Amino acid sequence: MQLSSDWVLTLKNLLLPQFCRQCGERILTEENGYFCPTCWEMSPRIERPFCPICGRPHPAGIGLGTRSNFLCGPCSASNEQRPYRRILGAAQYEGAIEEAVKLLKFNGRVRLAQPLGELAAEAAREELDCETYGFVIPVPLHRVRHRERGFNQSKLLAQEVLAVLPNAQLDESLKRIRPTKVQSRLHGEAERRENVRGAFAVVEGGHVAGATVLLVDDVVTTGGTIAECALALRSAGVAVVDVLAVALALPHNPGAQSK
């Protein structure tokens, strides 16, 4: 006799109960094995209006209710030549999303790559011209850290994002060519940028020349890592680099463990 999926779920809940990592409530669905639907949905998403370059949402009240995106003050005033065209973040680095990223990245909970990746994919579907990308490129780990961790969380996320990019393929020609210190242990934007300066290069990546690519990462904080990655891609002849992150660490969350 074959049990229905409802009965299987009921037995799992009886024998192996799961509890939300945020609120402690019992989880009664299989959609996310670590967070209840309420905590997951309550984690703040990044919604319009936000800056079309840095991706940061505008403070409440600015924009007079418009849904159209517009430049933030710093991006509007900056003359910096950025190696990437834009950053798009799906959520703020808070609540269940923050905890999920940490569980994936530092505790090996690879099951969370799916809901996190789907969150990023939905943002891409809503805000990006998905047909234009030829390659999806995850931010790489150095081989030593990859061996220690056993996986690259950015690659797992990129694989989920591919579902909404009809003309793109996963590419790993971008490499981290030297080990770097953990960014979250460094103090200040200047120190973080110096830590990753020259740390990336495209290896045997002639096929990406002239392409529009989507660089995928878990969290963007100061932007030092993605800027160095984008610079390496542009040096290899990539025409356009856009950045997609699951979350953006905004200024009120300075302790974020990220890039």
C-alpha positions as CSV (number, residue, x, y, z in Angstrom):
1,M,0.0,0.0,0.0
2,Q,1.4,3.4,-1.0
3,L,0.9,6.2,1.4
4,S,-0.3,9.6,0.0
5,S,2.0,12.6,0.3
6,D,-0.2,14.0,3.0
7,W,0.2,10.9,5.1
8,V,3.9,10.9,4.6
9,L,4.1,14.5,5.7
10,T,2.0,13.6,8.8
11,L,4.3,10.8,9.7
12,K,7.3,12.9,9.3
13,N,5.8,15.6,11.5
14,L,5.1,13.0,14.2
15,L,8.4,11.2,14.1
16,L,10.8,14.0,13.1
17,P,9.2,17.3,14.1
18,Q,10.9,20.4,12.7
19,F,10.8,23.8,14.4
20,C,11.3,27.3,12.9
21,R,14.8,28.7,13.6
22,Q,13.3,32.1,14.1
23,C,10.2,31.8,16.2
24,G,10.4,28.2,17.4
25,E,7.0,27.2,16.0
26,R,6.5,23.8,14.6
27,I,6.8,23.6,10.9
28,L,4.0,21.7,9.2
29,T,5.0,22.0,5.6
30,E,7.9,20.8,3.5
31,E,8.3,24.0,1.6
32,N,11.2,25.1,3.9
33,G,12.7,22.7,6.4
34,Y,14.1,25.5,8.7
35,F,11.6,28.4,8.8
36,C,7.8,28.6,9.1
37,P,6.0,30.4,6.2
38,T,5.2,33.4,8.5
39,C,8.9,34.1,9.4
40,W,10.0,33.5,5.8
41,E,7.5,35.9,4.4
42,M,8.0,38.5,7.1
43,S,11.7,38.9,6.3
44,P,11.8,42.2,4.4
45,R,12.1,42.0,0.6
46,I,13.5,44.8,-1.5
47,E,10.6,46.3,-3.4
48,R,10.2,49.3,-5.6
49,P,11.3,52.0,-5.6
50,F,15.0,51.2,-5.3
51,C,18.1,52.5,-6.9
52,P,18.7,50.9,-10.3
53,I,22.4,50.9,-9.8
54,C,23.2,49.9,-6.2
55,G,19.9,48.2,-5.6
56,R,19.2,49.8,-2.2
57,P,15.6,50.6,-1.5
58,H,14.7,54.2,-0.9
59,P,13.5,55.2,2.6
60,A,9.8,55.1,3.2
61,G,8.1,58.2,2.0
62,I,10.6,59.1,-0.6
63,G,9.2,58.8,-4.1
64,L,5.7,59.8,-3.1
65,G,4.3,56.3,-3.6
66,T,5.8,55.8,-7.1
67,R,6.7,52.3,-8.2
68,S,9.3,53.6,-10.7
69,N,12.9,53.2,-9.7
70,F,15.2,56.2,-9.5
71,L,18.9,56.9,-8.5
72,C,19.8,57.2,-4.9
73,G,21.8,60.3,-3.8
74,P,25.2,58.6,-3.6
75,C,24.9,56.9,-7.0
76,S,23.5,60.1,-8.6
77,A,26.5,62.1,-7.3
78,S,29.2,59.6,-7.9
79,N,31.5,59.8,-10.9
80,E,33.0,56.3,-10.2
81,Q,33.3,54.1,-13.2
82,R,31.8,50.9,-12.0
83,P,32.8,47.6,-13.7
84,Y,29.2,46.3,-13.3
85,R,26.0,47.9,-14.7
86,R,23.7,47.3,-11.7
87,I,23.1,45.3,-8.6
88,L,19.8,43.7,-7.8
89,G,19.0,42.2,-4.4
90,A,16.0,40.2,-3.6
91,A,15.8,40.9,0.1
92,Q,17.3,42.7,2.9
93,Y,19.9,40.8,5.0
94,E,17.6,40.4,8.0
95,G,15.4,37.9,9.8
96,A,14.9,34.5,8.4
97,I,16.8,35.4,5.2
98,E,19.9,36.3,7.1
99,E,19.7,33.2,9.2
100,A,19.1,31.0,6.1
101,V,22.2,32.4,4.3
102,K,24.3,31.7,7.4
103,L,23.0,28.2,7.8
104,L,23.7,27.5,4.1
105,K,27.1,29.1,4.0
106,F,28.6,28.2,7.4
107,N,26.6,25.2,8.5
108,G,26.3,23.2,5.3
109,R,22.5,23.3,5.1
110,V,22.5,23.0,1.3
111,R,18.7,22.3,1.3
112,L,18.3,26.1,1.8
113,A,19.9,26.9,-1.5
114,Q,16.6,26.1,-3.2
115,P,14.3,28.6,-1.4
116,L,17.0,31.2,-1.4
117,G,17.8,30.7,-5.0
118,E,14.1,30.8,-5.9
119,L,13.9,34.1,-4.1
120,A,16.7,35.5,-6.2
121,A,15.1,34.0,-9.4
122,E,11.8,35.7,-8.7
123,A,13.5,39.1,-8.3
124,A,15.3,38.5,-11.6
125,R,12.1,37.6,-13.4
126,E,10.4,40.8,-12.2
127,E,13.3,43.2,-12.7
128,L,15.8,42.0,-15.3
129,D,15.6,41.4,-19.0
130,C,16.2,37.7,-18.6
131,E,16.5,36.8,-22.3
132,T,19.6,39.0,-22.7
133,Y,22.0,36.9,-20.5
134,G,24.3,34.4,-22.1
135,F,26.0,33.2,-18.9
136,V,25.3,33.0,-15.2
137,I,28.6,33.2,-13.2
138,P,28.8,32.4,-9.5
139,V,31.2,34.3,-7.3
140,P,34.0,31.7,-6.8
141,L,35.6,30.4,-3.7
142,H,39.3,29.7,-3.5
143,R,40.0,26.0,-3.9
144,V,41.2,25.7,-0.3
145,R,38.0,27.1,1.1
146,H,35.9,25.1,-1.4
147,R,37.6,22.0,-0.2
148,E,36.9,22.9,3.5
149,R,33.3,23.8,2.9
150,G,32.5,21.1,0.3
151,F,30.5,23.4,-1.9
152,N,30.2,26.9,-3.3
153,Q,26.9,28.4,-2.1
154,S,26.9,31.0,-4.9
155,K,27.0,28.2,-7.5
156,L,24.1,26.4,-5.8
157,L,22.1,29.7,-6.0
158,A,23.2,30.3,-9.6
159,Q,21.8,26.9,-10.6
160,E,18.4,27.9,-9.2
161,V,18.5,31.2,-11.0
162,L,19.1,29.5,-14.4
163,A,15.5,28.4,-14.4
164,V,14.3,32.0,-15.4
165,L,17.1,32.7,-17.8
166,P,16.1,31.0,-21.1
167,N,19.3,31.7,-23.0
168,A,21.9,31.4,-20.3
169,Q,24.3,28.7,-19.2
170,L,26.3,28.2,-16.0
171,D,29.9,29.3,-16.4
172,E,32.8,28.8,-14.0
173,S,35.7,30.4,-15.8
174,L,35.9,33.1,-13.2
175,K,38.3,31.9,-10.5
176,R,39.6,33.2,-7.1
177,I,43.3,33.0,-7.8
178,R,44.5,33.7,-4.3
179,P,43.1,33.1,-0.8
180,T,41.6,36.1,1.0
181,K,40.7,36.8,4.6
182,V,37.0,36.4,5.6
183,Q,35.5,39.7,4.8
184,S,33.3,39.8,7.9
185,R,36.4,39.8,10.1
186,L,37.7,43.0,8.5
187,H,36.9,46.5,9.6
188,G,35.9,49.2,7.1
189,E,35.2,49.3,3.5
190,A,38.8,50.2,2.5
191,E,40.2,47.2,4.2
192,R,37.6,44.9,2.7
193,R,38.3,46.2,-0.8
194,E,42.1,45.9,-0.4
195,N,41.6,42.3,0.8
196,V,40.0,41.2,-2.5
197,R,41.9,43.4,-4.9
198,G,43.3,41.4,-7.7
199,A,41.9,38.1,-6.2
200,F,39.9,37.1,-9.3
201,A,40.7,36.2,-12.9
202,V,39.0,34.6,-15.8
203,V,40.7,31.4,-16.8
204,E,40.2,30.1,-20.4
205,G,37.2,32.3,-20.7
206,G,37.5,33.5,-24.2
207,H,33.9,32.3,-24.9
208,V,32.5,34.9,-22.5
209,A,34.0,37.8,-24.5
210,G,31.2,40.1,-25.8
211,A,28.6,38.5,-23.6
212,T,26.1,39.9,-21.1
213,V,26.5,38.0,-17.9
214,L,24.7,37.7,-14.6
215,L,27.1,37.5,-11.6
216,V,25.4,35.7,-8.7
217,D,26.2,35.9,-5.0
218,D,24.5,35.3,-1.7
219,V,25.0,38.7,0.0
220,V,26.4,42.1,-1.0
221,T,27.7,44.4,1.7
222,T,30.3,46.9,0.6
223,G,30.4,45.6,-3.0
224,G,34.2,45.1,-2.9
225,T,34.0,41.4,-3.9
226,I,31.5,41.8,-6.7
227,A,33.4,44.9,-8.1
228,E,36.6,42.8,-8.3
229,C,34.8,40.0,-9.9
230,A,33.2,42.3,-12.4
231,L,36.5,43.9,-13.2
232,A,38.0,40.6,-14.0
233,L,35.1,39.7,-16.2
234,R,35.3,43.0,-18.1
235,S,39.1,42.5,-18.5
236,A,38.3,39.2,-20.2
237,G,36.1,41.0,-22.7
238,V,32.7,40.6,-21.1
239,A,30.4,43.4,-22.5
240,V,28.0,43.8,-19.6
241,V,28.0,42.5,-16.0
242,D,24.9,42.7,-13.9
243,V,24.9,41.4,-10.3
244,L,22.1,39.4,-8.6
245,A,22.2,38.7,-4.9
246,V,19.8,37.0,-2.6
247,A,20.3,39.8,-0.1
248,L,21.8,43.3,0.4
249,A,23.2,44.2,3.8
250,L,22.0,47.7,4.3
251,P,23.8,50.3,6.5
252,H,21.7,49.5,9.6
253,N,23.0,45.9,9.6
254,P,26.8,46.5,9.8
255,G,27.6,43.1,11.2
256,A,26.6,41.2,8.1
257,Q,29.0,38.4,7.1
258,S,29.5,39.0,3.5
259,K,31.4,40.6,0.7
